Amino acid sequence: MRSIIILGSTGSIGESALRVVAALPDRLRITGLATRTNVTRVLEQAVQFGVPLVAVGDPAAAAEARRLAPPGVRVLAGEEGVVELAAAEGADIVLCALVGMAGLRPVLAAIEAGHDVALATKEVLVAAGEPVMAARARRNVRILPVDSEHCAIFQCLQSPVTAPYCVRPPAAPAAQAAETRVRQLLLTASGGPFAGRPEIDFDCVTIQQALAHPRWAMGRKVTIDSATMMNKGLEILEARWLFQVPLERIDVVVHPESVVHSLVAFVDGSWLAQLSPPDMRFAIQYALTWPDRVAADMPPLELARLACLHFAAPDERRFPCLRLARQAAAAGGTCPAVLNAANEVAVEAFLAGRMNFSGIWRTVEQVLGRHTRQAAGGLDEILAADRWAREAAAQCCTA
């Protein structure tokens, strides 16, 4: 039996995680839940799963949650409450599905408390990969990827003698590090709603069009990131930290069926891929039950019905977020944090109707161009860069 804390339990990943837990009652139980504002749903979840501890990130919503909480449910308030929940005693795994940089401090708190982390919030490693992975190694805990692409690579890299850096104890020698046995990590991209539509004028894209993902049901922010393909740029940065593979060996291929979730090419010429239907429960369950594989009621993959699978190189002229992410990754230091923060602000502005769709990458490019790179070995430098980038992006969005 593993005890799980779910941060972001009312979002799409959190709801899928609850379905996984409900299907495996003999293996998984929930001891804590966190949301930002969805008080009604998080209290329903607490009652359904017998959860004694809930955190609500928004202080006003937390006050309402305390008023409505049933007997036996304690409510922690604000960002500090979410951090406190992440470090709570008795947890085996903390699943982080918070949106954006909101996940950084809770993830670090969970690591420092000695908890393994199932990570769905890619921005944590994008902005603060160096300090987060250093903390992971120091505390000898595991970071288990929940993004379907990174979970696929994680599965392809498993072997009896070695494991990816994100789970290998730092004191244990690896038979062969990923850097010496991997030729290429290939992240698959659905392409979102626009990769197969060259006629689309990005200056005229509506919010509804950008949110109409053809394969995945996700939160609004990550759905827009998929439409701009910024999500693949962020995933390149995340893969670098999880698997310790040089950036030049990490690439992207558009795969509209979203059945092959990623591939690994090895130095001997062999390839391994992980396939499953486009349902996040596969990746979530693997992270929560690893290293075991557990039977569950999941949708089957029927290859004969698929008939064929398609792959194509992404068009970085139409989707410049990929280029911007590579640029930030190559520069290193505080640049990835700036990329991430500027993108978060720009996406929010687009969803609020204050900016057109193409303004997202224009804002990111402007903010990156104005930033003076600094080393990012500590959290203070990263958070300072994050704050600066948000202010700079906000100015661009209102100009």
Sine and cosine of phi, psi and omega as CSV:
sin_phi,cos_phi,sin_psi,cos_psi,sin_omega,cos_omega
0.00,0.00,0.82,-0.57,0.04,-1.00
-0.94,-0.35,0.69,-0.72,0.02,-1.00
-1.00,-0.09,0.73,-0.68,-0.15,-0.99
-0.80,-0.60,0.69,-0.73,0.21,-0.98
-0.96,-0.29,0.76,-0.65,0.00,-1.00
-0.92,-0.38,0.90,-0.43,0.07,-1.00
-0.99,-0.12,0.89,-0.46,-0.11,-0.99
1.00,-0.05,0.65,0.76,-0.14,-0.99
-0.96,0.29,-0.29,0.96,-0.03,-1.00
-0.99,-0.10,-0.01,1.00,0.07,-1.00
-1.00,0.04,-0.06,-1.00,-0.09,-1.00
-0.90,0.43,-0.67,0.75,0.03,-1.00
-0.92,0.38,-0.69,0.72,0.01,-1.00
-0.87,0.49,-0.69,0.73,0.01,-1.00
-0.91,0.41,-0.62,0.79,0.06,-1.00
-0.91,0.42,-0.61,0.79,0.04,-1.00
-0.89,0.45,-0.63,0.78,0.03,-1.00
-0.89,0.45,-0.59,0.81,0.06,-1.00
-0.91,0.42,-0.62,0.78,0.05,-1.00
-0.90,0.45,-0.73,0.69,0.00,-1.00
-0.89,0.46,-0.69,0.73,-0.01,-1.00
-0.88,0.47,-0.50,0.86,0.00,-1.00
-0.99,0.16,-0.24,0.97,-0.05,-1.00
-0.78,-0.62,0.87,0.50,-0.09,-1.00
-0.92,0.39,-0.35,0.94,0.02,-1.00
-1.00,0.09,-0.13,0.99,-0.05,-1.00
-0.88,-0.48,-0.52,0.86,-0.16,-0.99
-0.78,-0.62,0.63,-0.78,0.14,-0.99
-0.62,-0.79,0.44,-0.90,-0.05,-1.00
-0.97,-0.26,0.75,-0.66,0.02,-1.00
-0.91,-0.42,-0.16,0.99,0.03,-1.00
-0.35,-0.94,0.53,-0.85,0.00,-1.00
-0.69,-0.72,0.57,-0.82,0.05,-1.00
-0.68,-0.74,0.61,-0.79,0.11,-0.99
-0.65,-0.76,0.21,-0.98,0.08,-1.00
-1.00,0.00,-0.76,0.65,-0.08,-1.00
-0.69,-0.72,-0.25,0.97,-0.15,-0.99
-0.99,0.14,0.97,0.23,-0.10,-0.99
-0.90,0.43,-0.74,0.67,-0.06,-1.00
-0.84,0.54,-0.72,0.69,-0.06,-1.00
-0.94,0.33,-0.66,0.75,-0.05,-1.00
-0.92,0.39,-0.55,0.84,0.06,-1.00
-0.95,0.31,-0.58,0.82,0.12,-0.99
-0.87,0.49,-0.70,0.72,0.02,-1.00
-0.88,0.47,-0.68,0.74,-0.01,-1.00
-0.87,0.49,-0.67,0.75,0.03,-1.00
-0.92,0.39,-0.71,0.71,-0.05,-1.00
-0.88,0.48,-0.65,0.76,-0.11,-0.99
-0.97,-0.26,0.13,0.99,0.04,-1.00
0.89,0.45,0.69,0.72,-0.08,-1.00
-1.00,-0.05,0.80,-0.59,-0.08,-1.00
-1.00,0.06,-0.27,0.96,-0.16,-0.99
-0.74,-0.67,0.81,-0.59,-0.02,-1.00
-0.76,-0.65,0.62,-0.79,0.10,-0.99
-0.86,-0.51,0.67,-0.74,0.03,-1.00
-0.83,-0.56,0.90,-0.43,-0.17,-0.99
-0.93,0.36,-0.57,0.82,0.01,-1.00
-0.99,0.15,0.84,-0.54,-0.09,-1.00
-0.85,0.52,-0.66,0.75,0.00,-1.00
-0.91,0.42,-0.67,0.74,0.04,-1.00
-0.92,0.40,-0.57,0.83,0.03,-1.00
-0.90,0.44,-0.63,0.78,0.04,-1.00
-0.88,0.47,-0.65,0.76,0.06,-1.00
-0.91,0.41,-0.65,0.76,0.00,-1.00
-0.89,0.46,-0.64,0.77,0.02,-1.00
-0.91,0.42,-0.57,0.82,0.02,-1.00
-0.94,0.33,-0.57,0.82,-0.09,-1.00
-1.00,-0.10,-0.19,0.98,-0.11,-0.99
-0.88,0.48,0.72,-0.70,0.05,-1.00
-0.96,0.29,0.27,-0.96,0.04,-1.00
-0.83,0.55,0.66,-0.75,0.03,-1.00
1.00,-0.03,-0.08,1.00,0.03,-1.00
-0.93,-0.37,0.89,-0.45,0.03,-1.00
-1.00,-0.10,0.69,-0.72,-0.06,-1.00
-0.92,-0.38,0.83,-0.56,0.11,-0.99
-0.99,-0.11,0.59,-0.81,-0.17,-0.98
-0.91,-0.41,0.60,-0.80,0.16,-0.99
0.97,0.25,-0.04,-1.00,0.01,-1.00
-0.87,0.50,-0.61,0.79,0.03,-1.00
-0.90,0.43,-0.54,0.84,0.06,-1.00
-0.91,0.40,-0.62,0.78,0.05,-1.00
-0.91,0.42,-0.66,0.75,0.04,-1.00
-0.89,0.46,-0.69,0.73,0.02,-1.00
-0.88,0.47,-0.67,0.74,0.02,-1.00
-0.88,0.47,-0.68,0.73,-0.03,-1.00
-0.87,0.49,-0.47,0.88,-0.03,-1.00
-0.99,-0.16,0.11,0.99,-0.09,-1.00
-0.88,0.48,0.60,-0.80,0.00,-1.00
-0.91,0.41,0.45,-0.89,0.12,-0.99
1.00,-0.05,-0.14,0.99,-0.01,-1.00
-1.00,0.09,0.61,-0.80,0.14,-0.99
-1.00,-0.09,-0.62,0.78,-0.04,-1.00
-0.66,-0.75,0.68,-0.73,0.16,-0.99
-0.95,-0.33,0.90,-0.44,0.06,-1.00
-1.00,-0.01,0.90,-0.43,0.00,-1.00
-0.98,-0.19,0.93,-0.38,0.07,-1.00
-0.81,-0.58,0.46,0.89,0.06,-1.00
-0.94,0.33,0.36,-0.93,-0.05,-1.00
-1.00,0.06,0.82,-0.57,0.17,-0.99
0.91,0.42,-0.56,-0.83,-0.09,-1.00
-0.93,0.38,-0.16,0.99,0.07,-1.00
-0.86,0.50,-0.35,0.94,-0.02,-1.00
-1.00,0.10,-0.21,0.98,-0.17,-0.99
-0.90,0.43,-0.84,0.55,-0.05,-1.00
-0.89,0.45,-0.68,0.73,0.08,-1.00
-0.87,0.50,-0.63,0.78,0.02,-1.00
-0.90,0.43,-0.71,0.70,0.04,-1.00
-0.89,0.46,-0.61,0.79,0.04,-1.00
-0.91,0.42,-0.66,0.75,0.03,-1.00
-0.89,0.45,-0.68,0.73,0.01,-1.00
-0.89,0.46,-0.73,0.68,-0.02,-1.00
-0.90,0.45,-0.46,0.89,0.05,-1.00
-0.98,0.17,-0.07,1.00,0.03,-1.00
1.00,0.04,0.26,0.96,0.00,-1.00
-1.00,0.00,0.61,-0.79,0.23,-0.97
-0.93,0.37,0.46,-0.89,-0.03,-1.00
-0.84,-0.55,0.81,-0.59,0.20,-0.98
-1.00,-0.10,0.93,-0.38,-0.25,-0.97
-0.96,-0.28,0.91,-0.40,0.13,-0.99
-0.96,-0.27,-0.23,0.97,-0.05,-1.00
-1.00,-0.02,1.00,-0.04,-0.12,-0.99
-0.90,0.44,-0.45,0.89,-0.06,-1.00
-0.88,0.47,-0.41,0.91,0.01,-1.00
-0.86,0.51,-0.74,0.68,0.00,-1.00
-0.99,0.14,-0.47,0.88,0.06,-1.00
-0.87,0.50,-0.75,0.67,-0.09,-1.00
-1.00,0.09,-0.53,0.85,-0.17,-0.99
-0.68,-0.74,0.66,0.75,-0.06,-1.00
-0.85,0.52,-0.68,0.73,-0.08,-1.00
-0.90,0.44,-0.81,0.58,0.00,-1.00
-0.92,0.38,-0.55,0.84,0.00,-1.00
-0.92,0.39,-0.72,0.69,-0.02,-1.00
-0.95,0.32,-0.49,0.87,0.11,-0.99
-0.92,0.40,-0.66,0.75,0.05,-1.00
-0.91,0.42,-0.65,0.76,0.04,-1.00
-0.85,0.53,-0.71,0.70,-0.02,-1.00
-0.93,0.38,-0.66,0.75,-0.02,-1.00
-0.90,0.43,-0.65,0.76,-0.04,-1.00
-1.00,0.01,-0.10,1.00,0.05,-1.00
0.84,0.55,0.75,0.66,0.09,-1.00
-0.91,-0.41,0.08,-1.00,-0.04,-1.00
-0.94,-0.34,0.58,-0.82,0.21,-0.98
-0.92,-0.40,0.93,-0.38,-0.09,-1.00
-0.97,-0.23,0.90,-0.44,-0.11,-0.99
-0.95,0.32,0.68,-0.73,0.02,-1.00
-0.95,-0.31,-0.43,0.90,0.17,-0.98
-0.76,0.65,0.71,-0.70,-0.09,-1.00
-0.87,0.49,-0.56,0.83,-0.02,-1.00
-0.93,0.37,-0.72,0.70,-0.03,-1.00
-0.96,0.27,-0.53,0.85,0.11,-0.99
-0.89,0.45,-0.62,0.78,0.03,-1.00
-0.89,0.45,-0.73,0.69,0.02,-1.00
-0.89,0.46,-0.68,0.73,0.03,-1.00
-0.82,0.57,-0.69,0.72,0.01,-1.00
-0.92,0.38,-0.63,0.78,-0.01,-1.00
-0.92,0.39,-0.44,0.90,-0.05,-1.00
-1.00,0.00,-0.05,1.00,0.01,-1.00
-0.93,0.38,0.60,-0.80,0.12,-0.99
-0.37,-0.93,0.29,-0.96,-0.01,-1.00
-0.91,0.42,-0.33,0.95,-0.14,-0.99
-0.93,-0.36,-0.28,0.96,-0.02,-1.00
-0.49,-0.87,0.23,-0.97,0.00,-1.00
-0.53,-0.85,0.31,-0.95,0.02,-1.00
-0.86,0.52,0.39,-0.92,-0.04,-1.00
-0.84,0.55,-0.52,0.85,-0.08,-1.00
-0.91,0.40,-0.29,0.96,0.02,-1.00
-0.84,-0.55,-0.20,0.98,-0.09,-1.00
-0.97,0.24,0.78,-0.63,0.09,-1.00
-0.85,0.53,0.72,-0.69,-0.10,-0.99
-0.89,0.46,-0.44,0.90,-0.04,-1.00
-0.99,0.11,-0.23,0.97,-0.07,-1.00
-1.00,0.04,0.82,-0.57,0.01,-1.00
-0.93,0.36,0.65,-0.76,0.05,-1.00
-1.00,-0.02,0.65,-0.76,0.03,-1.00
-0.89,0.46,-0.61,0.79,0.04,-1.00
-0.36,-0.93,0.89,-0.46,-0.03,-1.00
-0.92,0.40,0.44,-0.90,-0.02,-1.00
-0.84,0.54,-0.59,0.81,-0.05,-1.00
-0.87,0.49,-0.51,0.86,-0.04,-1.00
-1.00,-0.03,-0.27,0.96,-0.03,-1.00
-0.94,-0.34,-0.22,0.97,-0.04,-1.00
-0.98,-0.22,0.79,-0.62,0.10,-0.99
-1.00,0.02,-0.60,0.80,-0.05,-1.00
-0.37,-0.93,0.65,-0.76,0.24,-0.97
-0.98,-0.22,0.80,-0.60,-0.06,-1.00
-0.88,-0.47,0.96,-0.28,0.01,-1.00
-0.99,0.11,0.79,-0.62,0.05,-1.00
-1.00,0.04,0.55,-0.84,0.01,-1.00
-0.79,-0.61,0.73,-0.68,0.08,-1.00
-0.90,0.43,-0.47,0.88,-0.10,-1.00
1.00,0.00,-0.07,1.00,0.01,-1.00
0.88,0.48,-0.36,-0.93,-0.05,-1.00
-0.99,0.17,-0.12,0.99,-0.20,-0.98
-0.86,-0.50,-0.22,0.98,-0.08,-1.00
-0.87,0.49,-0.56,0.83,-0.01,-1.00
-1.00,-0.09,0.26,0.96,-0.05,-1.00
-0.78,-0.62,0.98,0.22,-0.05,-1.00
-0.91,0.42,-0.25,0.97,-0.03,-1.00
-0.98,0.18,-0.20,0.98,-0.08,-1.00
-0.91,0.41,0.74,-0.67,0.13,-0.99
-1.00,-0.05,0.95,-0.32,-0.10,-0.99
-0.90,0.44,-0.39,0.92,0.05,-1.00
-0.94,0.35,-0.32,0.95,-0.08,-1.00
-0.93,-0.36,0.09,1.00,-0.02,-1.00
-0.90,0.43,0.72,-0.69,0.05,-1.00
-1.00,0.01,0.28,-0.96,0.05,-1.00
-0.87,0.50,-0.68,0.73,-0.02,-1.00
-0.89,0.46,-0.65,0.76,0.04,-1.00
-0.89,0.45,-0.68,0.73,-0.04,-1.00
-0.94,0.35,-0.46,0.89,0.00,-1.00
-1.00,0.05,-0.06,1.00,-0.05,-1.00
-1.00,0.03,0.95,0.31,-0.01,-1.00
-0.95,0.31,0.71,-0.70,-0.10,-1.00
-0.97,0.23,-0.27,0.96,-0.12,-0.99
-0.81,-0.58,-0.66,0.75,-0.17,-0.99
-0.93,-0.37,0.58,-0.81,0.17,-0.99
-0.98,-0.20,0.95,-0.32,-0.13,-0.99
-0.72,-0.69,0.10,-0.99,0.11,-0.99
-0.91,0.42,0.28,-0.96,-0.11,-0.99
-0.90,0.44,-0.69,0.73,-0.06,-1.00
-0.90,0.44,-0.76,0.65,-0.04,-1.00
-0.93,0.36,-0.47,0.88,0.05,-1.00
-0.93,0.38,-0.64,0.76,0.08,-1.00
-0.92,0.39,-0.64,0.77,0.06,-1.00
-0.86,0.51,-0.57,0.82,0.06,-1.00
-0.93,0.37,-0.63,0.78,-0.01,-1.00
-0.92,0.40,-0.57,0.82,0.05,-1.00
-1.00,0.04,-0.19,0.98,-0.13,-0.99
0.92,0.39,0.25,0.97,0.15,-0.99
-0.88,0.47,-0.52,0.86,-0.01,-1.00
-0.85,0.53,-0.58,0.82,0.02,-1.00
-0.95,0.31,-0.60,0.80,0.08,-1.00
-0.88,0.48,-0.69,0.73,0.04,-1.00
-0.90,0.43,-0.59,0.81,-0.02,-1.00
-0.94,0.35,-0.52,0.85,0.10,-0.99
-0.87,0.50,-0.72,0.69,0.01,-1.00
-0.90,0.44,-0.67,0.75,0.00,-1.00
-0.90,0.43,-0.68,0.73,-0.01,-1.00
-0.88,0.48,-0.60,0.80,0.01,-1.00
-0.84,0.54,-0.70,0.72,-0.05,-1.00
-0.97,0.24,-0.63,0.77,-0.04,-1.00
-0.91,0.41,-0.64,0.77,-0.19,-0.98
-0.91,-0.41,-0.03,1.00,0.06,-1.00
0.81,0.58,0.71,0.70,0.05,-1.00
-0.93,-0.36,0.70,-0.71,-0.02,-1.00
-0.84,0.54,0.53,-0.85,-0.06,-1.00
-0.84,0.54,-0.59,0.81,-0.06,-1.00
-0.93,0.36,-0.18,0.98,0.03,-1.00
-0.98,-0.20,0.17,0.99,0.00,-1.00
-0.91,-0.41,0.82,-0.57,-0.07,-1.00
-0.68,-0.73,0.08,-1.00,-0.08,-1.00
-0.78,-0.63,0.63,-0.78,0.12,-0.99
-0.72,-0.70,0.67,-0.75,0.02,-1.00
-0.99,0.15,0.79,-0.62,-0.05,-1.00
-0.66,-0.75,1.00,0.01,-0.20,-0.98
-0.89,0.45,-0.41,0.91,-0.01,-1.00
-0.96,0.29,-0.36,0.93,0.01,-1.00
0.82,0.57,0.68,0.74,0.04,-1.00
-0.96,-0.27,-0.67,0.74,0.15,-0.99
-1.00,0.07,0.91,-0.41,-0.17,-0.98
-1.00,0.03,-0.34,0.94,0.21,-0.98
0.05,-1.00,0.20,-0.98,-0.05,-1.00
-0.69,-0.73,0.42,-0.91,0.09,-1.00
-0.80,-0.60,0.80,-0.60,0.13,-0.99
-0.98,-0.20,0.78,-0.62,-0.04,-1.00
-0.99,-0.16,0.29,-0.96,-0.10,-0.99
-0.91,0.41,-0.34,0.94,0.02,-1.00
-1.00,0.08,0.06,1.00,0.03,-1.00
1.00,-0.10,-0.10,0.99,0.01,-1.00
-0.99,0.14,0.48,-0.88,0.08,-1.00
-0.85,-0.53,0.60,-0.80,0.18,-0.98
-0.81,-0.58,0.62,-0.79,0.04,-1.00
-0.71,-0.70,0.41,-0.91,0.09,-1.00
-0.90,-0.44,0.77,-0.63,-0.05,-1.00
-0.86,-0.52,0.62,-0.79,0.16,-0.99
-0.18,-0.98,0.30,-0.95,0.08,-1.00
-0.87,0.49,0.40,-0.92,-0.01,-1.00
-0.96,0.28,0.98,0.19,-0.01,-1.00
-0.64,-0.77,0.87,-0.50,-0.10,-1.00
-0.91,0.42,-0.25,0.97,0.00,-1.00
-0.89,0.45,-0.47,0.88,0.03,-1.00
-0.88,0.47,-0.77,0.64,-0.02,-1.00
-0.93,0.37,-0.65,0.76,0.00,-1.00
-0.89,0.46,-0.73,0.68,-0.02,-1.00
-0.89,0.46,-0.65,0.76,0.00,-1.00
-0.88,0.47,-0.66,0.75,0.01,-1.00
-0.91,0.42,-0.64,0.77,-0.08,-1.00
-0.98,0.19,-0.40,0.92,-0.04,-1.00
-0.94,-0.35,-0.08,1.00,-0.02,-1.00
-0.80,0.60,0.64,-0.77,0.14,0.99
-1.00,0.02,0.12,0.99,-0.01,-1.00
-0.99,0.14,0.41,-0.91,0.22,-0.98
-0.92,-0.39,0.80,-0.60,-0.17,-0.99
-0.87,-0.50,0.72,-0.70,0.04,-1.00
-0.89,0.46,0.67,-0.74,0.00,-1.00
-0.45,-0.89,0.31,-0.95,-0.02,-1.00
-1.00,0.08,0.99,0.12,-0.02,-1.00
-0.92,-0.39,0.40,-0.92,0.05,-1.00
-0.90,0.44,0.69,-0.72,-0.02,-1.00
-0.97,0.23,0.42,-0.91,0.11,-0.99
-0.98,-0.17,0.90,-0.43,-0.04,-1.00
-0.94,-0.33,1.00,-0.08,-0.09,-1.00
-0.88,0.47,-0.59,0.81,-0.03,-1.00
-0.88,0.47,-0.55,0.83,0.02,-1.00
-0.96,0.28,-0.48,0.88,0.01,-1.00
-0.93,0.37,-0.58,0.82,0.02,-1.00
0.94,0.34,-0.80,0.60,0.02,-1.00
-0.44,-0.90,0.38,-0.93,0.03,-1.00
-0.85,-0.52,0.59,-0.81,-0.08,-1.00
-0.90,-0.44,0.59,-0.81,0.02,-1.00
-0.65,-0.76,0.62,-0.79,0.02,-1.00
-0.45,-0.89,0.47,-0.88,0.08,-1.00
-0.94,0.33,0.62,-0.78,0.05,-1.00
-0.94,0.33,0.52,-0.86,0.02,-1.00
-1.00,-0.06,0.99,-0.13,-0.08,-1.00
-0.96,0.27,-0.20,0.98,0.13,-0.99
-0.95,0.30,-0.63,0.77,0.03,-1.00
-0.98,0.18,-0.46,0.89,-0.06,-1.00
-0.84,-0.54,0.96,0.27,-0.09,-1.00
-0.93,0.36,-0.17,0.99,0.05,-1.00
-0.87,0.49,-0.52,0.85,0.06,-1.00
-0.89,0.46,-0.70,0.71,0.03,-1.00
-0.90,0.44,-0.67,0.74,-0.01,-1.00
-0.90,0.44,-0.63,0.78,0.02,-1.00
-0.92,0.40,-0.66,0.75,0.05,-1.00
-0.90,0.43,-0.62,0.78,0.03,-1.00
-0.88,0.48,-0.72,0.69,0.01,-1.00
-0.91,0.41,-0.63,0.77,0.01,-1.00
-0.90,0.44,-0.68,0.73,-0.01,-1.00
-0.92,0.40,-0.60,0.80,0.02,-1.00
-0.94,0.34,-0.60,0.80,0.03,-1.00
0.93,0.37,-0.39,-0.92,-0.02,-1.00
0.86,0.51,-0.75,-0.66,-0.02,-1.00
-1.00,0.09,-0.08,1.00,-0.07,-1.00
-0.88,0.47,-0.68,0.73,0.05,-1.00
-0.88,0.48,-0.60,0.80,0.05,-1.00
-0.90,0.44,-0.62,0.79,0.03,-1.00
-0.92,0.39,-0.71,0.70,0.08,-1.00
-0.80,0.59,-0.77,0.64,-0.07,-1.00
-0.90,0.44,-0.73,0.68,-0.04,-1.00
-0.90,0.43,-0.70,0.71,0.01,-1.00
-0.88,0.47,-0.63,0.78,0.02,-1.00
-0.91,0.41,-0.67,0.74,0.01,-1.00
-0.86,0.51,-0.71,0.70,-0.01,-1.00
-0.91,0.41,-0.67,0.74,-0.03,-1.00
-0.92,0.39,-0.66,0.75,0.03,-1.00
-0.89,0.45,-0.68,0.73,0.03,-1.00
-0.87,0.49,-0.66,0.75,0.01,-1.00
-0.90,0.43,-0.65,0.76,0.04,-1.00
-0.89,0.45,-0.72,0.69,-0.02,-1.00
-0.92,0.40,-0.41,0.91,0.05,-1.00
-1.00,0.05,-0.01,1.00,0.03,-1.00
0.98,0.18,0.29,0.96,-0.04,-1.00
-1.00,-0.08,-0.06,1.00,-0.10,-1.00
-0.39,-0.92,0.50,-0.87,0.05,-1.00
-0.99,0.16,0.17,-0.99,-0.13,-0.99
-0.87,0.49,-0.72,0.69,-0.03,-1.00
-0.93,0.38,-0.29,0.96,0.08,-1.00
-0.91,0.42,-0.33,0.94,0.01,-1.00
-0.88,0.48,-0.82,0.57,-0.05,-1.00
-0.97,0.25,-0.44,0.90,0.08,-1.00
-0.91,0.41,-0.64,0.77,0.05,-1.00
-0.90,0.43,-0.72,0.69,0.00,-1.00
-0.86,0.51,-0.69,0.73,-0.02,-1.00
-0.91,0.42,-0.66,0.75,0.02,-1.00
-0.89,0.45,-0.70,0.71,-0.04,-1.00
-0.92,0.38,-0.69,0.73,0.06,-1.00
-0.87,0.50,-0.64,0.77,-0.02,-1.00
-0.92,0.40,-0.45,0.89,0.00,-1.00
-1.00,0.01,-0.17,0.99,-0.12,-0.99
-1.00,0.10,0.67,-0.74,0.13,-0.99
-0.99,-0.14,0.93,-0.38,-0.08,-1.00
-0.86,0.50,0.64,-0.77,0.12,-0.99
-0.75,-0.66,0.34,-0.94,0.10,-0.99
-0.90,0.45,0.48,-0.88,-0.08,-1.00
-0.77,-0.64,0.72,0.69,-0.02,-1.00
-0.97,0.24,-0.34,0.94,-0.04,-1.00
-0.83,-0.55,0.28,-0.96,-0.06,-1.00
-0.93,0.37,-0.56,0.83,-0.04,-1.00
-0.87,0.49,-0.70,0.71,0.00,-1.00
-0.90,0.43,-0.63,0.78,-0.02,-1.00
-0.93,0.38,-0.71,0.71,0.00,-1.00
-0.92,0.39,-0.57,0.82,0.06,-1.00
-0.91,0.42,-0.69,0.73,0.04,-1.00
-0.90,0.44,-0.62,0.78,0.03,-1.00
-0.88,0.48,-0.73,0.68,0.00,-1.00
-0.89,0.46,-0.70,0.71,0.01,-1.00
-0.87,0.50,-0.71,0.71,-0.06,-1.00
-0.91,0.42,-0.61,0.79,0.02,-1.00
-0.91,0.42,-0.66,0.75,0.04,-1.00
-0.91,0.41,-0.70,0.72,0.00,-1.00
-0.90,0.43,-0.65,0.76,0.01,-1.00
-0.92,0.39,-0.63,0.78,0.02,-1.00
-0.88,0.48,-0.62,0.79,0.06,-1.00
-0.91,0.42,-0.66,0.76,0.03,-1.00
-0.90,0.44,-0.61,0.79,-0.07,-1.00
-0.95,0.31,-0.37,0.93,-0.02,-1.00
-0.97,-0.26,-0.06,1.00,-0.04,-1.00
-0.93,0.36,0.00,0.00,0.00,0.00
